[in-house]
Amino acid sequence: MVALVGRPNVGKSSLFNRLIGQRLALVDERPGTTRDRLHGEVIWNGFAFTLVDTGGLEVLPPKVEAGLRPAQPLAEDSAAFIPQIRAQAEIAIAEADVLVMVVDVQAGLTAADEAVAEVLRRTQKPVLVAANKADNPELREAAVEFYRLGLGEVYPISALHGTGIGELLDAIVAALPGLAEAEEEEGIRIAIVGRPNVGKSSLLNAILGEERVIVSPIPGTTRDAIDTPIEWEGKKIILIDTAGIRRRGQIRPGIERYSVLRALRAIQRSDVVLLVLDAQEGVTHQDAVIGGMVVDEARSVILVVNKWDLMLDERGRPRVKPEEFIQHIRGTLKFLDYAPVHFVSAKTGYGVPALLPLALQVYRERHVRLSTSELNRLVREALEAQPPPTRKGKPLKIYYVTQARTDPPTIVFFVNDADLVHFSYERYLENRIRARYPFTGTPLRLVFRGHERESS
């Protein structure tokens, strides 16, 4: 059992809903909305545990400790229930094996947080600090303030946007007694994802050359994320077949919901995602939703158009030209314009042999590192070709550029003021970089750090 605890209005219920995958807990901006304990089941990486949402702990005396911010008071209609809310939270703390203390990065460290931390220290139980509402890089960096609580590792998360949730769940599972975190087999991880009945399992079987997984025209046949390790041209590859991801309103409670959660986890732990589209149906809204999930997790991606054999006439000629279909895809999935499009037929084998080589190429692009000198030269050329527009009467100045990491490639721009970077100019810089270094199928992160130099 894992309990979410913390002072009122830090986002415990939002995090609870995010972790269990449904809106079970009522969420409201007014402190004190949650009064009773709520239970939900979470499955992560093959482990299941019960998650408990609790009301806000009010344990502070009226005065506020020096140097710390006061907490927001409870709403009047909940203030009368403070003893009962606290009693419910204390029961959850007593029953839990792991405690997750939720704090609010935007509000900063408060005296109420210190008081809650003191209560949790006395339990002698594993405590993880979830620094919620870290909705941007600056707020994630601000989460370091909560190390002052002395409870150990701090996990910056956003329950609203879902960022950092995977790392938090990994830590929870590792802290659960009697459970060891599952060791994943090493290799290049390629996840096959998409809507139900687009041919994901058929594609896996076609790649393997054998009937490894059950294939059926009935949507939802695959329930688990199935790992299949193979060796291809001396490289270890793990192919992950996943359950079809339906629209949120169509996901039934129970096994299907957990199957979708496993599919989302497969995206998170993959290096390359094969997003399978149905050639007959074209690109749908749900395809775009799944593509958005892949982008949110910063995975590399290939758009695989399956069932291309059904688009051929009696003479074997395509009824729709591939370039026209690609144009349709680009018009619908504009945010994946860097993803290669590959046509296959899992039934006939058309295009299948070239799929793994393409996936490995995309994997290599994900790990490309550009030299600092080359990056700065490239950006100087971009600035000369199109200087940045002036915003608020102030010009944007780019002092220095470097690649901070790969997997995914992250390029940091040191500028005078990050607020001066307009989205359109950021897009222009990305296009200039990709014109020389395509980073095929791979998201490119541009980070702008403001630092106004002192005038000499």
C-alpha positions, 0 to 999 in steps of 0.5 A: 500500500502506498499513501499520498500525503501532504498539506492541503492543495498541493495536488494529491488528488490530481496525482492520484487520478494520474497514477490510477488512470481515471478521474476517481478523486474530485479535484478542485482548486479549493483546499480541503476538497478531499476528506476521506481516503480513496483507494485505487489500484496501480500496475507498473512494470509488472507490479501492482499496489494499492494507492491511497489518496488522503485529505490535506494534513493540517498540523501547524500551530497558528504562527508561521516559522521564520523564513517559510511561507504560510500555507493557504487556509482550508475552505470554510466548509472543510475547516470544520472537518480538520480533525476527521480529515487528519484522522483519515490521513493518519490511518492511511499513513499507519497502513502504508508501506511507502509514503509519498509526500506531495509538495507544491513547487509553485508555492515553494517550501512552506512551514506546513510542509516542514510540519508534515515532513516531521510527522512522516519522519517519525514513521520510520517508513520509506518516504518519497518527495513528489514536487508537484506542479513542476510544469516547466524546466525552471520549476523543475530546477526550483524543486531542489528547495525541497531537499531541505526537508531531509527526506531524501530524493525529490522527484519533480513531477506534473500531475497535470501534464504527466511529466516525471511520473515514470521516474516516481513510479519506478522509485515507488516500486523500488521502495516497496518491501519484498519487491525488487525492481524488474531488471529489463533485458539490455538491447535496443527497445522498439515498441509497436503501438497504435489503435486497436486492429491496425495490425500491430501483432501481425506486424510483429509476426511478420518481422519475426517470420513466425506466429509469435503472438495471437492475431485476430480481427477482434480489436483488443486481442492483445492485452499485455505488452509482450517483449520479444528479444531477438538478435539482428545482424549482431545487435540485440533488439527487444520488440514490444507488442502492445495493446491497442490504445482506444480513445479515453472514453471507450476504455473499459475498466479492469483488464483493458484499462491495465492493458492500455497502461502497459502500452503507455509504459512500453512507450516510456521504456522504448528507444524507438516507437513504430506508430502503426497506421491503417492505410484504409482508414487513413490518419484518425484523431486517435492516431494523433493522440497516440502520436502526442503520447510519443512526443510527450515521452520524447521517443523516436518514432517511425510512422508505419502505414500497414495494410498497404496491400489493400490499397492496390488495384487488380494489377498491383498498382496503388489506388493512392500514390504513396506521396499523396498518402504521405501528404495526408499524414503530414497534414494531419500529424504536423507535429511529427514532420521529422518522422519517416513514413514507411509503407508495409503489408504485414500480410504479404511481407511488403516493406517489412524487411526494410523496417528494422534497418530503418529503426536502427538508423533512427536509433543511431540518429537519437544518439548523434552528438554535434560538436560545440564548434559546429553548432555555434557555426551553424547558428551563426549562419542562421542568425546571419540569414534571418536575425531574430525579431525584436520583442518588447523593443529588445533584441534577442542575443544568442551568446553560445550554443552547446549540445547538453545530451543525447537520447534525446538530443538536447541543445542548449542556447545561452541567450540574454533573455529566454522570454524573447525567444518566439516560438516561430524563431525557435522553429526556424532554428530547429529547421536550420539544424535539421537541414544539416543534421536531420535527426531522422525520426528523433525529437530535438529539444531546444533549451534557452537559458537567459543570462544578461551579460553585464555591459563593459 
